[in-house]
């Protein structure tokens, strides 16, 4: 049984913990920006392939007291690194956190790298090369106060980079956050879904992947664990085949996205084609002022601009007022959710929120507002 740590966006730890439990993880324990859990290698492969809300799966190798660089170097040297990489394998080290003596991540990563290659030179007379873009082995070292957690990154590139989205708008929502918003909205595949400001389509596309049981990892070209010495190719191919067999042939309820910008809708259509759902998810060019409901009831989820990256805060007030007016006048029987990072703009919606859920969009503190439309 291995110990793992799944990294997640701040505020989504409980959502990720529930997902990990559904996937069969044991000893699940949420922490700050992550979730501890345990399981076997099959579980680790499965989480990388199927999880929708996490960034990375770290395999914990060792935890130890680490007050300074000298002890860090010694502890890394005490590990028999030939079990994990050979001189012909490339490596990279990612360092996070710190303390008073280890307060620069680049220096911390350099200490770890030096300890490994010094050991290799002594044993083999050769050393691994460093490849920061696509290493065979990605090592994660996290320093908190005088404690170090050393891990292997089984994911490689962050899992939010599904691989289906070559076309993106100016301020794209991370796929992992879109998947988490669907969970927070308590949406399921039997409920019609509309995103009236869909941009490049992330929310409708994540909803369609969920509704059709399409594993998000199927679109990725590579995972970090595929470069490991103990990589089980047969097991991995079995899990991929199993995931493909779970795919459903059709949606149970309509999923639609609309936007006023034809160019950005074209991006959404390209992304839908990459997902293989272009015949199922409907994208339409629609002005917000002319938006009409697609059914008698359903869920609206949208991420309008809030002045951080797109638009001007003063100019956006009218947009938020229009959003509230359209919801109130035309969408009786629906439930609407708005993600925003601006409290003043949220007030312009003119509707009383039934629930306010704190969420982070990257480093931006936001609120996910729920409106019951009667």
N, C-alpha and C positions, 0 to 999 in steps of 0.2 A: 504494500500500500504506500503510495507516494503522497507527499504533501505539496499542495499547489496554492498559488495565489493568482486570482484573476483580477487584473486591473480594470477599473471602470471609471466613468465620469463621476465627478463629485455630485452627491445627492441621489445617485441611482443604485447605491449599494444594495438596498433591500430588493429592488426589482431584479438585479442580477442574481442575488442569492436565491430567489424563488425559481428563476430560470435554471440555475445550476442544480437545484434539488429535483426539478422535473427531468433533467438529463441524467440523473442517477448519482450525483455527487453526494459524498458523505461528510459528516463533521463540518457542515457549512456554517461559516461564521463571518458576517459582514464586518468590515473595518473601514477606515477612512480611505476613500477612493479605491476600494478593492474588497475582495471576498476570499477568505481562506477556505479551502476544502481539501478532501482527500479522495483517492481513488486509484485505479490501476491505469496502465498505459492505454487500454481501450477507451476508458473514460476521457483521458486527455486528448486522444485523437478525435473522439466524438464531440467534445466541447468546442474544439477548434473548428470543426466542420459545421456544427448546428447552432451554436450560440449566436444570438442576435444583438445582445446588449453589452457585451464585454469587449475590451480592447486587446488584451493579451493573456495568455496562460503561462505563468512562470512556474517552473519545476524547482522547488527549493532544494538546494544541495547541502547547505550548511548555514548555521547561525552561530555567531560567536561575539564575545566582547571585542570592541574595536575602538580604542581611544585615540589611536594615532596611525600614521602611515607605516611605521616600522612593524607594528603588530599586524596590520592589514596584509603587508607583504609576506610575513611569516606564515600567517594562517592560509593564505592562498597557496604558498609553496608546499604546505602540508597535505594538500589534496593531490592524489595521483591522477594527473590530467590526461594520461594516456588512455584512461577509461572513457574519456569524452571526446578527445580530438588527437589527431596525429599531426606531425609537422606538415604533411601535405594538405591539411584542412586549413581554411581561412577562419579568422575569428574577428569579433568586434566586442567591445565592452561598453555598456551603457550604465552610467552611474547617476544615482538620484539621492536626494537628501544630503546630510552632512552634519558635522559637529565643529567644535572650536578648532580642532587640529586638521580636520578633513573638510574644508569649507569651499573647495573648488572641484566641481564634478569632473572636469577634464583631468586634473591631477590625480583624483581618486581612480579614475578609469585607467590612467597610465600606470599607476602602481600595480593594479591587478594584471594588466597586460604584461608588464615587465616580469612579474613573479612567474607567470605562466611560461613565457618564452625563455626565461633564464633556466627554468626546470627542463624545458625541452632541449636546450643547447647542451646541458649537462648530461642528459640521458641519451640523446640521439645525435648530437652534433649538428642538428638542424632546428629550425623554428617555423612556426606558422606565420603566414602573412596576415596582414590586417586588411580587411575588406569592409568598410563601413556601409556599403550599399547593399550587398547581398552575401553576407558571410555564411559559412557552413555552420558555425556555432556562434550564437549571440548570447553573451553573458550579461546578466543584470546584477549590479551590486547596489544595495540600498543601505545607507547609513542613517540611523536615527539615534541621536544622542551618542552613547558609547556602544551601540549595538549594530552589528552588520548582518544582513540577510543576503546570501549569495545564491543566485538562481540561474537556470538556463531558460532562455526565452523560447518556448516551443512554437510560438506563432510566427515569429519573424516580423514582417510588416504588420502594423496594427490591423486587427480584424475588422475595424470599421471600413477599411479599404476593401470592399467586397470584390471589386474587379469588374462589376457590370456598368460602372458609371464613367465612361470616358468623357462625357459631356456634362459640364457643371455650370451653374449660374455664378453670379458674382459673390454671393454669400451662402454657399451651400450648407445645408443642415447635415451633420454627420449621420450616416446610416444607423449607427448604434443609438443615437438620441431619438431618431424618428421611430425606431422599433420600441424604444422605451416609452415614448409618448403614447403609442397605441396601447401599451400595457396600462399606463396610468389612466387612460381614458376608458379602460375596461371594454375596449372594442373586441368583438369576435367576428369570425368570418360570415356569420348569418346576418350582420347588421350593415346596411348600405353605408358607404363612406364617401365623403366629399372633402377635397381640399380646394377651396376657391382661389387660393394664391399659391399654386403648386410649384412655381419655378421650374427647376429641372426634374421635378417629379419624385423626390425622395420619399415623402410620406406615402403617396399612393403605391409606389413600387414596393416599399417595405411591407405595406399592408398586403399586397398581392402575393409576395413571397411567403408571408405568414399564412395567408388563407389557402394557398395551394400546396402547403407543406414543402416548399422548395428550400433546401438547405443553403444558407448564404455563402458557405464555404465552397460550394460547387463552382463558383465563378472565379476563384483564385487560382493562379498558376502554381503557387508554391507556399508551403508552410515551413517554418523553421525546423521542425523535427525531421523533415525529409533529408536533412544533411547530417543527421546524427548516426553514430556507429551502430546503434541498436535499432535503427528504423526498420519496422516490420512492413515491408511492401505488400505482402499478401493480406495482412490484417487491414491495412489502409484501403486497399482496393475493395475488400469486402464491405467496409463501412461506406465507401462511396456508392457502391452498387445498392446497398440497403437504403441509403438516402434517396437515390434516384427512384427506387421502387415505391417510396412513400408519396411521391408527387401525385396530386389530384388533377383530374382532367379539366375542371371548370370551376369558376367562382360560384359560391352559394348566394352572393348578393353583389350588386354593382359597386365598383370602386372607380371613382372619377376624379379628375383633377382639371382645374381650369386656370387660366391666366390671361391677362390682356396682351402680353408680349408674344408675338408669333415666333420670334427667334428663340426665345427660351423654351417655348412649348415644343419646338423642333428638337431641342436638346432632350426634353422629357421623352419624346417619341423614340429617339435614338437609344436612350437608356432602357426603355421598355423592350425594344427589340433585342438588346443585349441580354435582358432577363428572359426572353422568350415568352413575354406576356403581352406583346403588342396587340394581339387580337382580343384581349380580355379587359385590360385597363383602358378606359376612355379618357382622352385628353381633348379639351375644347378651348378655343380662343373665345373668351367671354369677358366683357366689362363687368366689374363688380356690381355696378348699378343695374345691370340687366339680368343678374343671376337668378335662376329659378330652381326650386327643389326637384330632384330626380325621382323621389318617391315621397310617400306620406310621412315617413319618419326615417331617422338615421343619425349618424354622427358626423359633425363637421370638425376637422382639425386643421388649423392653419398657423403659419409662422410668418405674420406680416413683418415688414421692416420696422425697426424701432430706433433708428438713428445711430446705431453703433457703426454699422458698415454700409448700409444702404439708406439713401434718403436723408432728408433733413427733418429734425424733430418738429419744428414749427409747421412744416408743410404736411407732416404725417397726421396731424390732429384730425383733419377733415376725412382722411382715409379711415381712421378708426371709428369716427362717428358714422360714416357710411356703412361700415361693416356691421355695427350694432343695429342700425336702422333696417338693413336688409335681413338680418337674422330675425329681428322682432316682427317685421311685417310679413315675411314670406315663408319662414321656416318653423311655424308652429308645429309642435310634436317632435321636433328634433332636439338634440343636445349638441351644443357648440363648445369647442375648446380653442383658446387662443394662447399661443406662447409669446410672451413679450418681456423685454428687458427694460421697459420704461413705465413706471407707475403712473406718470402724468398722462401718457398716451392711453393707458388702460382705462383711465377715468372717462376718456372721450367716447368709449364704446356705449356708455349710457345704459348699461344693463347691470343688474345686481348679480355678482358672481356667487354661485352656489358653493363653490369650493376653490381654494387657492393652494396650488402645490408648488413649493420652491424647487427650481430646477436650474442647473447650470448649462449654458450653451457655450462650450469651451470654458473660458475664464469669466464669461459674463453671467452674473447672477440674474436669473429670470423667474417669472411666475407663469405657471400653466393654469389658466383661468377656465373654469367650467361654468357654462350658462345653460340653465334649463329653460327651454323656449316653449311657453304655454300660449 
